[in-house]
Amino acid sequence: MSTLKIGEGFEELIDWLGTQGAPLFDVIRAALSACISGLEYVLLLPPSYAIIAVLMVLAWRLSGLGTAVFTALGMLLIQDMGLWQATMETLALVLSSALVALVLGIPLGIWASYSRTVERVLRPALDLMQTMPAFVYLIPAVLFFRLGKVPGVVATVIFAMPPAVRLTNLGIRQVPAEVVEAAIAFGATPRQTLLNVQLPIAIPTLLAGVNQTIMLSLSMVVISAMIGAGGLGEQVLKGITQLRIGLGFESGIAVVILAIVLDRLTHALGKPRTRSS
């Protein structure tokens, strides 16, 4: 039997954080709840055909005709299966989680690219975040933020943020040293060098991080249905717990369609635009 009592120590830490950080957690909960509600309102207010048309045009402009046709047919299928509202709720959760993860992850990646010490400190933390079983993140999220969509977003942010940090760091470090030296030689300040030289060159790698963050957000949002996050994950969970095979299969198809659409759109951002498949 273990004498270190790691589990008990973790429980005490969570209890202490829950007590001392309650005001902060309330503020975070209110902010995230407002963000999620706002996105759901925007996505559910227009008719479904309007959202489908917007997504189809985006897919055509960014990725080509083939992706646009798939997007239109896929979203029409989701609507026909009666899962439109659940899909939009899931999309709102994914966008909220990805936005927070990128807002936190990209600056951390930039900081790590400028400091070896920061990179060494972040590396084990990112390794832990990526290797920890996804269900474990649900425990402290529920304790700090109770049940609902907010703890689902918090757990998703922790799970999805590492690619944004790692690929931002990698992209900036891969900028050729001679290019940076040339910018400095012409009198560019560190800020100008970062904004006008390093980030533009690192954009393809940064967008790969955006793509991975969104994909991980979608996978975790589905798992977060176990703590009341709702959306398509809730429908999948109903299919499992109530042995409703048809509902579970249809919900799974909707998740796959949404994942493919998001993947194609974000993947195409880092490539030259084309209108052909």
Rosetta silent file (secondary structure, phi, psi, omega in degrees, C-alpha in Angstrom):
SEQUENCE: MSTLKIGEGFEELIDWLGTQGAPLFDVIRAALSACISGLEYVLLLPPSYAIIAVLMVLAWRLSGLGTAVFTALGMLLIQDMGLWQATMETLALVLSSALVALVLGIPLGIWASYSRTVERVLRPALDLMQTMPAFVYLIPAVLFFRLGKVPGVVATVIFAMPPAVRLTNLGIRQVPAEVVEAAIAFGATPRQTLLNVQLPIAIPTLLAGVNQTIMLSLSMVVISAMIGAGGLGEQVLKGITQLRIGLGFESGIAVVILAIVLDRLTHALGKPRTRSS
SCORE:     score description
SCORE:     0.000 S_00000001
   1 L     0.000  137.125 -175.914    0.000    0.000    0.000 S_00000001
   2 L   -68.314  137.266  176.645    1.321    3.442   -0.968 S_00000001
   3 L  -100.599   -6.401 -178.331    2.627    5.623    1.860 S_00000001
   4 L   -77.543  -25.607  178.581    2.941    8.772   -0.237 S_00000001
   5 L    55.052   51.953 -178.552   -0.834    9.380   -0.242 S_00000001
   6 H   -64.471  -43.187 -179.548   -0.754   11.164   -3.580 S_00000001
   7 H   -60.826  -42.487  179.282   -4.520   10.958   -4.009 S_00000001
   8 H   -65.509  -39.221  177.365   -5.186   12.500   -0.601 S_00000001
   9 H   -63.147  -39.495  178.505   -2.748   15.299   -1.321 S_00000001
  10 H   -65.638  -40.546  178.055   -4.490   16.010   -4.619 S_00000001
  11 H   -61.467  -42.761  179.112   -7.869   16.102   -2.872 S_00000001
  12 H   -64.304  -39.011  178.080   -6.558   18.596   -0.328 S_00000001
  13 H   -63.323  -44.679 -179.957   -5.121   20.757   -3.115 S_00000001
  14 H   -63.340  -42.382  178.683   -8.444   20.756   -4.992 S_00000001
  15 H   -62.306  -42.139 -179.047  -10.354   21.609   -1.789 S_00000001
  16 H   -66.171  -43.094  178.446   -7.962   24.469   -1.023 S_00000001
  17 H   -64.761  -40.014  179.263   -8.185   25.859   -4.545 S_00000001
  18 H   -62.899  -34.197  179.649  -11.958   25.553   -4.509 S_00000001
  19 H   -78.970  -50.312 -175.000  -12.151   27.570   -1.296 S_00000001
  20 H   -74.431  -31.095 -175.509   -9.508   30.205   -1.966 S_00000001
  21 L  -100.682   13.387 -177.036  -10.221   30.646   -5.669 S_00000001
  22 H   -55.162  -46.076  178.661  -14.025   30.685   -5.539 S_00000001
  23 H   -60.149  -42.146  179.137  -14.354   34.384   -6.586 S_00000001
  24 H   -64.002  -43.455 -179.979  -12.003   33.857   -9.539 S_00000001
  25 H   -64.413  -34.301  177.241  -13.813   30.714  -10.628 S_00000001
  26 H   -65.045  -40.526  178.296  -17.139   32.564  -10.481 S_00000001
  27 H   -64.934  -45.870  179.095  -15.780   35.271  -12.789 S_00000001
  28 H   -61.256  -42.615 -179.792  -14.399   32.687  -15.221 S_00000001
  29 H   -61.197  -44.420 -179.537  -17.693   30.808  -15.138 S_00000001
  30 H   -64.901  -42.125 -178.788  -19.684   33.952  -15.913 S_00000001
  31 H   -65.479  -46.584 -179.641  -17.365   34.983  -18.768 S_00000001
  32 H   -66.616  -38.229  178.732  -17.347   31.548  -20.396 S_00000001
  33 H   -62.558  -40.713  178.041  -21.088   31.160  -19.960 S_00000001
  34 H   -65.470  -40.456  179.101  -21.661   34.499  -21.712 S_00000001
  35 H   -63.322  -46.738 -179.384  -19.328   33.489  -24.554 S_00000001
  36 H   -64.489  -45.359 -179.074  -21.039   30.130  -25.072 S_00000001
  37 H   -62.805  -39.891  179.226  -24.531   31.630  -24.886 S_00000001
  38 H   -63.888  -43.890  178.794  -23.590   34.352  -27.358 S_00000001
  39 H   -66.230  -40.577  177.506  -22.221   31.890  -29.892 S_00000001
  40 H   -62.309  -40.130  179.059  -25.254   29.626  -29.518 S_00000001
  41 H   -62.502  -44.575 -179.510  -27.534   32.622  -30.083 S_00000001
  42 H   -64.678  -39.042 -176.001  -25.656   33.616  -33.250 S_00000001
  43 H   -79.235  -29.337 -175.814  -25.669   30.068  -34.623 S_00000001
  44 H   -97.827  -15.383 -179.038  -29.276   29.214  -33.760 S_00000001
  45 L   -67.517  -49.987 -179.582  -30.948   32.563  -34.546 S_00000001
  46 L   -70.975  160.487  173.375  -30.726   32.408  -38.372 S_00000001
  47 L   -60.949  151.501 -178.175  -32.549   29.683  -40.319 S_00000001
  48 H   -58.518  -34.779 -178.325  -30.523   26.529  -40.750 S_00000001
  49 H   -65.966  -30.261  177.986  -30.365   27.068  -44.513 S_00000001
  50 H   -68.229  -43.234  177.390  -28.641   30.416  -43.973 S_00000001
  51 H   -63.344  -41.645  178.855  -25.920   28.808  -41.834 S_00000001
  52 H   -61.899  -41.238  179.689  -25.517   26.032  -44.408 S_00000001
  53 H   -64.478  -41.819  179.142  -25.160   28.613  -47.178 S_00000001
  54 H   -63.538  -45.851  179.367  -22.517   30.540  -45.241 S_00000001
  55 H   -63.237  -38.112  179.786  -20.539   27.379  -44.510 S_00000001
  56 H   -65.808  -42.194  178.196  -20.812   26.285  -48.135 S_00000001
  57 H   -64.921  -42.837  177.021  -19.496   29.631  -49.408 S_00000001
  58 H   -60.029  -44.740  179.988  -16.633   29.541  -46.895 S_00000001
  59 H   -62.985  -40.715  179.426  -15.753   26.004  -47.954 S_00000001
  60 H   -64.953  -45.312 -178.329  -15.832   26.965  -51.636 S_00000001
  61 H   -67.910  -36.938 -173.999  -13.674   30.046  -51.127 S_00000001
  62 H   -90.574  -38.800 -168.798  -11.158   28.341  -48.854 S_00000001
  63 H  -125.483  -11.424  176.848  -10.987   24.756  -50.006 S_00000001
  64 L   114.336  173.737 -174.495  -12.725   24.322  -53.344 S_00000001
  65 H   -65.715  -40.400 -178.131  -15.907   23.077  -54.910 S_00000001
  66 H   -59.690  -45.093  178.357  -15.628   19.503  -53.645 S_00000001
  67 H   -65.695  -36.178  178.929  -15.460   20.597  -50.007 S_00000001
  68 H   -64.008  -43.105  179.194  -18.339   23.015  -50.566 S_00000001
  69 H   -64.918  -43.954  178.289  -20.555   20.240  -51.948 S_00000001
  70 H   -61.404  -42.501 -179.756  -19.640   17.915  -49.073 S_00000001
  71 H   -60.174  -47.235 -179.093  -20.341   20.674  -46.554 S_00000001
  72 H   -62.752  -48.373 -178.097  -23.771   21.401  -48.013 S_00000001
  73 H   -65.659  -40.756 -179.379  -24.790   17.734  -48.248 S_00000001
  74 H   -64.715  -45.805 -179.451  -23.382   16.910  -44.811 S_00000001
  75 H   -69.038  -34.582  175.364  -25.127   19.776  -43.036 S_00000001
  76 H   -64.752  -36.909  176.900  -28.397   19.039  -44.851 S_00000001
  77 H   -64.468  -41.871  177.643  -28.120   15.434  -43.646 S_00000001
  78 H   -60.348  -43.079  178.562  -27.607   16.644  -40.072 S_00000001
  79 H   -64.189  -40.757 -178.659  -30.710   18.809  -40.370 S_00000001
  80 H   -65.620  -30.778  179.356  -32.714   15.928  -41.827 S_00000001
  81 L   -80.104   -2.389  178.763  -31.718   13.703  -38.886 S_00000001
  82 L    77.549   24.084 -176.759  -33.107   16.299  -36.466 S_00000001
  83 L  -113.162   19.915 -175.528  -29.711   17.048  -34.916 S_00000001
  84 H   -64.290  -48.472 -178.554  -29.279   20.635  -36.066 S_00000001
  85 H   -62.035  -44.101  178.628  -29.669   22.265  -32.652 S_00000001
  86 H   -62.362  -37.335  179.431  -27.337   19.752  -30.982 S_00000001
  87 H   -67.189  -42.058  179.308  -24.779   20.293  -33.739 S_00000001
  88 H   -68.075  -35.446  175.061  -24.858   24.064  -33.352 S_00000001
  89 H   -63.304  -41.706  177.604  -24.527   23.703  -29.575 S_00000001
  90 H   -64.859  -42.152  179.029  -21.487   21.494  -30.127 S_00000001
  91 H   -62.146  -39.871  177.327  -20.042   23.982  -32.626 S_00000001
  92 H   -62.598  -41.109  177.968  -20.489   26.799  -30.100 S_00000001
  93 H   -65.496  -41.857  179.744  -18.647   24.755  -27.467 S_00000001
  94 H   -63.497  -46.869 -178.840  -15.845   23.916  -29.915 S_00000001
  95 H   -64.562  -40.516  178.257  -15.411   27.538  -31.010 S_00000001
  96 H   -62.951  -47.628 -178.601  -15.447   28.791  -27.411 S_00000001
  97 H   -64.191  -46.208 -178.728  -12.903   26.204  -26.288 S_00000001
  98 H   -64.167  -39.391  179.850  -10.635   26.686  -29.299 S_00000001
  99 H   -61.674  -47.757  179.669  -10.746   30.471  -28.936 S_00000001
 100 H   -64.695  -42.555 -179.533   -9.686   30.360  -25.278 S_00000001
 101 H   -61.990  -39.256 -179.990   -7.043   27.713  -25.991 S_00000001
 102 H   -73.669  -38.493  178.661   -5.548   29.821  -28.799 S_00000001
 103 H   -62.963  -35.225  177.611   -5.676   33.067  -26.815 S_00000001
 104 H   -84.702  -39.726 -171.059   -3.713   31.354  -24.040 S_00000001
 105 H   -75.633  -41.405 -177.011   -1.579   29.017  -26.155 S_00000001
 106 H   -64.670  -47.186  175.904   -0.197   31.296  -28.865 S_00000001
 107 H   -60.351  -38.175  177.071    1.302   33.883  -26.449 S_00000001
 108 H   -63.613  -39.470  177.557    2.797   31.055  -24.395 S_00000001
 109 H   -64.549  -40.123  176.874    4.293   29.592  -27.571 S_00000001
 110 H   -63.661  -44.691  179.249    5.783   32.966  -28.515 S_00000001
 111 H   -61.037  -43.587 -179.729    7.222   33.356  -25.021 S_00000001
 112 H   -64.510  -32.428 -179.879    8.706   29.855  -25.154 S_00000001
 113 H   -70.165  -21.717 -179.836   10.316   30.581  -28.528 S_00000001
 114 H   -96.145  -14.298 -174.611   12.176   33.526  -26.991 S_00000001
 115 L  -136.185  118.363  176.424   13.193   31.819  -23.748 S_00000001
 116 H   -64.712  -34.572  179.825   14.799   28.407  -23.318 S_00000001
 117 H   -64.000  -45.857  178.401   13.918   28.501  -19.623 S_00000001
 118 H   -62.091  -40.727  179.129   10.228   28.997  -20.342 S_00000001
 119 H   -62.384  -41.835  179.616   10.351   26.193  -22.908 S_00000001
 120 H   -66.948  -33.776  178.491   11.950   23.821  -20.401 S_00000001
 121 H   -72.674  -39.818 -176.771    9.313   24.690  -17.802 S_00000001
 122 H   -74.701  -30.262 -173.274    6.413   24.318  -20.231 S_00000001
 123 H   -56.623  -52.104  179.224    7.559   21.062  -21.818 S_00000001
 124 H   -65.154  -32.959  178.105    6.731   18.714  -18.900 S_00000001
 125 H   -65.611  -42.269  178.381    3.467   20.573  -18.259 S_00000001
 126 H   -67.769  -37.724  176.214    2.440   20.163  -21.904 S_00000001
 127 H   -60.653  -42.533  179.263    3.492   16.515  -21.847 S_00000001
 128 H   -64.179  -42.559 -178.920    1.272   15.972  -18.808 S_00000001
 129 H   -64.453  -32.365 -177.263   -1.655   17.772  -20.446 S_00000001
 130 H   -86.064  -25.589 -175.700   -1.369   15.634  -23.583 S_00000001
 131 H   -99.574  -18.149  178.343   -0.850   12.260  -21.912 S_00000001
 132 L   -64.290  134.002  177.048   -3.325   12.530  -19.029 S_00000001
 133 L   -54.790  137.938 -173.213   -6.514   10.534  -19.765 S_00000001
 134 H   -58.537  -35.204 -176.873   -9.208   12.886  -21.011 S_00000001
 135 H   -66.033  -25.221 -178.531  -11.721   11.817  -18.368 S_00000001
 136 H   -64.174  -33.755 -178.820   -9.388   12.953  -15.570 S_00000001
 137 H   -65.095  -22.201 -177.683   -9.804   16.589  -16.617 S_00000001
 138 H   -70.464  -26.535 -174.716  -13.515   16.361  -15.899 S_00000001
 139 H   -65.782  -59.367  179.126  -12.967   15.860  -12.158 S_00000001
 140 H   -66.509  -29.046  178.951  -11.430   19.233  -11.159 S_00000001
 141 H   -62.374  -42.354  179.104  -13.546   21.014  -13.786 S_00000001
 142 H   -68.275  -41.007 -178.344  -16.737   19.793  -12.114 S_00000001
 143 H   -65.191  -36.416 -177.897  -15.447   20.586   -8.614 S_00000001
 144 H   -85.435  -33.994 -170.898  -14.492   24.157   -9.554 S_00000001
 145 H  -123.296    6.600 -179.910  -17.305   25.033  -11.990 S_00000001
 146 L    63.087 -173.420 -178.166  -20.091   22.523  -11.184 S_00000001
 147 L   -78.514  157.171  177.095  -21.995   20.666  -13.902 S_00000001
 148 L   129.542 -164.275 -175.175  -22.832   22.181  -17.260 S_00000001
 149 H   -78.081  -32.561 -177.397  -21.184   23.604  -20.334 S_00000001
 150 H   -62.630  -50.580  176.977  -18.587   25.768  -18.582 S_00000001
 151 H   -60.827  -31.122  175.521  -16.664   22.895  -16.932 S_00000001
 152 H   -62.724  -41.840  177.955  -16.802   21.126  -20.293 S_00000001
 153 H   -66.748  -41.629 -179.885  -15.120   24.106  -21.942 S_00000001
 154 H   -61.523  -47.665  178.331  -12.506   24.362  -19.183 S_00000001
 155 H   -62.296  -37.289  179.938  -11.588   20.687  -19.494 S_00000001
 156 H   -67.342  -39.626  179.103  -11.501   21.037  -23.278 S_00000001
 157 H   -60.662  -45.667  179.669   -9.185   24.051  -23.131 S_00000001
 158 H   -61.845  -40.773 -177.160   -6.675   22.148  -20.991 S_00000001
 159 H   -71.453  -35.324 -170.782   -6.855   19.152  -23.321 S_00000001
 160 H   -97.822   -9.523 -174.094   -6.624   21.119  -26.597 S_00000001
 161 H   -73.743  -33.987 -175.644   -4.115   23.868  -25.767 S_00000001
 162 H   -51.527  -43.217  179.003   -0.750   21.993  -26.059 S_00000001
 163 H   -60.324  -34.881  178.745   -0.665   21.883  -29.903 S_00000001
 164 H   -64.653  -41.609  179.534   -1.145   25.654  -30.050 S_00000001
 165 H   -67.959  -49.637 -174.993    1.793   26.212  -27.688 S_00000001
 166 H   -64.074  -46.499 -175.064    4.091   23.649  -29.291 S_00000001
 167 H   -76.122  -28.311  171.932    3.479   24.585  -32.918 S_00000001
 168 H   -65.959  -45.828  176.990    3.701   28.327  -32.252 S_00000001
 169 H   -59.376  -46.633 -179.129    7.032   27.757  -30.542 S_00000001
 170 H   -64.246  -44.564 -177.884    8.203   25.500  -33.374 S_00000001
 171 H   -61.050  -42.688 -179.312    7.067   27.846  -36.126 S_00000001
 172 H   -71.640  -37.774  179.074    8.901   30.860  -34.725 S_00000001
 173 H   -67.653  -24.703 -179.746   12.061   28.884  -33.991 S_00000001
 174 L   -83.244   -5.751  175.957   12.098   27.618  -37.592 S_00000001
 175 L   -64.031  128.196 -177.762   12.264   31.135  -39.023 S_00000001
 176 L   -55.207  134.420 -177.900   15.722   31.405  -40.677 S_00000001
 177 H   -60.899  -35.807 -178.297   18.194   33.238  -38.450 S_00000001
 178 H   -65.723  -29.803  176.998   19.513   35.280  -41.392 S_00000001
 179 H   -68.486  -44.038  178.137   16.034   36.686  -42.003 S_00000001
 180 H   -63.875  -43.061  179.475   15.755   37.825  -38.395 S_00000001
 181 H   -62.709  -38.105  177.881   19.280   39.256  -38.498 S_00000001
 182 H   -64.279  -41.313  178.890   18.450   41.180  -41.683 S_00000001
 183 H   -63.311  -42.417  179.113   15.367   42.682  -40.045 S_00000001
 184 H   -65.462  -38.734 -179.630   17.398   43.745  -37.010 S_00000001
 185 H   -63.578  -30.481  178.574   20.108   45.179  -39.282 S_00000001
 186 L   -86.503    7.894  172.958   17.504   47.386  -40.961 S_00000001
 187 L    93.306   14.887  179.260   16.496   48.775  -37.562 S_00000001
 188 L   -72.077  137.892  175.383   13.468   46.675  -36.711 S_00000001
 189 L   -76.864  164.378  176.731   12.562   46.538  -33.034 S_00000001
 190 H   -54.931  -38.599  178.846   11.910   43.146  -31.383 S_00000001
 191 H   -65.089  -45.280  179.079    8.172   43.823  -31.621 S_00000001
 192 H   -64.930  -38.096  178.545    8.402   44.710  -35.317 S_00000001
 193 H   -62.748  -42.083  179.834   10.569   41.654  -35.971 S_00000001
 194 H   -66.380  -50.455 -172.947    8.006   39.399  -34.323 S_00000001
 195 H   -74.927  -35.398 -172.432    4.915   40.911  -35.951 S_00000001
 196 H  -103.557  -12.698 -177.425    6.282   41.662  -39.418 S_00000001
 197 H  -122.318  -60.936 -171.605    8.889   38.942  -39.949 S_00000001
 198 H   -69.729  -50.176 -177.957    8.641   35.919  -37.670 S_00000001
 199 H   -63.167  -44.638  177.723    4.871   35.484  -37.371 S_00000001
 200 H   -59.177  -39.156  179.284    4.142   35.888  -41.119 S_00000001
 201 H   -69.793  -33.814 -177.078    6.791   33.280  -41.966 S_00000001
 202 H   -85.605    1.054 -175.350    5.517   30.957  -39.221 S_00000001
 203 H   -53.120  -46.541  179.992    1.847   31.271  -40.279 S_00000001
 204 H   -57.442  -40.748  179.266    1.592   27.787  -41.897 S_00000001
 205 H   -69.836  -39.935  177.574    2.872   26.126  -38.735 S_00000001
 206 H   -61.711  -40.585 -179.784    0.645   28.308  -36.534 S_00000001
 207 H   -69.583  -29.627  172.286   -2.404   27.380  -38.606 S_00000001
 208 H   -63.624  -37.848  175.369   -1.516   23.718  -38.223 S_00000001
 209 H   -65.038  -38.622  176.805   -1.686   24.351  -34.478 S_00000001
 210 H   -61.656  -45.142  179.793   -5.079   26.013  -34.919 S_00000001
 211 H   -59.658  -47.761 -179.007   -6.306   22.983  -36.856 S_00000001
 212 H   -65.592  -37.317  179.124   -5.104   20.527  -34.217 S_00000001
 213 H   -63.158  -43.206  179.828   -6.565   22.633  -31.400 S_00000001
 214 H   -66.342  -41.777  179.704   -9.998   22.676  -33.029 S_00000001
 215 H   -64.040  -43.308  178.019   -9.932   18.936  -33.709 S_00000001
 216 H   -66.584  -34.666  177.492   -8.949   18.144  -30.123 S_00000001
 217 H   -61.882  -42.848 -179.972  -11.625   20.539  -28.881 S_00000001
 218 H   -63.873  -42.553 -179.252  -14.270   18.645  -30.826 S_00000001
 219 H   -65.070  -38.954 -177.967  -13.154   15.276  -29.471 S_00000001
 220 H   -75.671  -33.694  179.367  -13.119   16.525  -25.875 S_00000001
 221 H   -61.319  -36.571  177.954  -16.442   18.361  -26.170 S_00000001
 222 H   -64.975  -42.478  178.057  -18.119   15.051  -26.998 S_00000001
 223 H   -64.937  -33.900 -177.001  -16.590   13.468  -23.884 S_00000001
 224 H   -65.939  -10.011  175.705  -17.692   16.484  -21.824 S_00000001
 225 H   -60.296  -21.715  178.862  -21.303   15.451  -22.315 S_00000001
 226 H   -64.890  -20.616  178.921  -20.710   13.225  -19.282 S_00000001
 227 H  -113.883   22.506  172.336  -20.750   16.342  -17.099 S_00000001
 228 L    89.760   23.814 -179.535  -23.704   18.030  -18.776 S_00000001
 229 L   -74.760  -20.097  177.003  -22.065   19.890  -21.663 S_00000001
 230 L    76.445 -158.767  179.468  -24.902   18.869  -23.997 S_00000001
 231 L    74.635 -157.073 -178.569  -24.714   18.983  -27.777 S_00000001
 232 H   -64.457  -31.443  178.338  -23.995   15.952  -29.931 S_00000001
 233 H   -59.325  -36.717  178.400  -22.068   14.345  -27.096 S_00000001
 234 H   -65.048  -38.165  178.889  -25.279   14.164  -25.076 S_00000001
 235 H   -67.987  -40.058  176.084  -27.002   12.374  -27.951 S_00000001
 236 H   -62.410  -42.940 -179.760  -24.126    9.907  -28.234 S_00000001
 237 H   -63.733  -39.354  176.395  -24.274    9.331  -24.477 S_00000001
 238 H   -62.615  -41.443  179.009  -28.023    8.693  -24.660 S_00000001
 239 H   -60.930  -34.046 -179.706  -27.443    6.179  -27.418 S_00000001
 240 H   -77.887  -49.670 -172.881  -24.964    4.322  -25.203 S_00000001
 241 H   -74.697  -29.749 -178.133  -26.772    4.440  -21.870 S_00000001
 242 L  -102.997    6.386 -179.652  -30.272    3.832  -23.263 S_00000001
 243 L    55.004   36.662  175.996  -29.188    1.317  -25.927 S_00000001
 244 L   -93.655   86.323 -171.680  -30.693    3.537  -28.633 S_00000001
 245 H   -61.754  -41.818 -179.104  -28.457    2.296  -31.425 S_00000001
 246 H   -62.013  -45.883  179.679  -30.032    4.450  -34.128 S_00000001
 247 H   -63.045  -43.030  179.482  -29.634    7.679  -32.151 S_00000001
 248 H   -63.310  -39.941 -179.900  -26.046    6.848  -31.280 S_00000001
 249 H   -67.718  -44.531  179.466  -25.203    6.050  -34.909 S_00000001
 250 H   -63.880  -41.040  178.335  -26.828    9.218  -36.260 S_00000001
 251 H   -64.518  -39.360  177.295  -25.106   11.348  -33.620 S_00000001
 252 H   -62.655  -40.818  176.816  -21.783    9.741  -34.493 S_00000001
 253 H   -61.663  -42.153  179.396  -22.314   10.565  -38.176 S_00000001
 254 H   -62.261  -40.969  177.584  -23.074   14.183  -37.255 S_00000001
 255 H   -62.223  -43.387 -179.824  -19.853   14.399  -35.221 S_00000001
 256 H   -63.362  -44.492  179.288  -17.848   12.993  -38.141 S_00000001
 257 H   -60.754  -47.482  179.843  -19.406   15.440  -40.620 S_00000001
 258 H   -61.492  -40.416  179.631  -18.730   18.399  -38.339 S_00000001
 259 H   -64.075  -43.238 -179.343  -15.153   17.232  -37.775 S_00000001
 260 H   -64.865  -43.349 -179.606  -14.466   16.878  -41.508 S_00000001
 261 H   -61.795  -48.393  179.871  -15.934   20.303  -42.288 S_00000001
 262 H   -63.070  -40.110  179.751  -13.918   22.026  -39.550 S_00000001
 263 H   -63.648  -45.911 -178.528  -10.763   20.152  -40.545 S_00000001
 264 H   -65.874  -39.835 -178.765  -11.045   21.069  -44.218 S_00000001
 265 H   -66.617  -47.379 -177.613  -11.794   24.720  -43.497 S_00000001
 266 H   -73.225  -33.987  178.488   -8.955   25.227  -41.026 S_00000001
 267 H   -65.865  -33.896 -177.732   -6.501   23.102  -43.031 S_00000001
 268 H   -75.463  -16.516 -178.225   -7.173   25.213  -46.127 S_00000001
 269 L   -61.826  -32.930 -176.688   -6.352   28.482  -44.322 S_00000001
 270 L   -90.480    6.463 -178.334   -2.619   27.828  -44.606 S_00000001
 271 L  -119.336  160.179  175.448   -2.719   26.957  -48.316 S_00000001
 272 L   -59.558  139.141 -177.076   -3.239   28.974  -51.490 S_00000001
 273 L   -73.091  143.978  178.212   -6.919   29.384  -52.165 S_00000001
 274 L  -143.408  152.249  179.175   -8.493   27.441  -54.989 S_00000001
 275 L  -108.751   11.344  177.888  -11.987   27.103  -56.402 S_00000001
 276 L  -113.943  155.841 -179.848  -11.494   23.653  -57.803 S_00000001
 277 L   -76.268    0.000    0.000  -11.720   20.375  -55.973 S_00000001
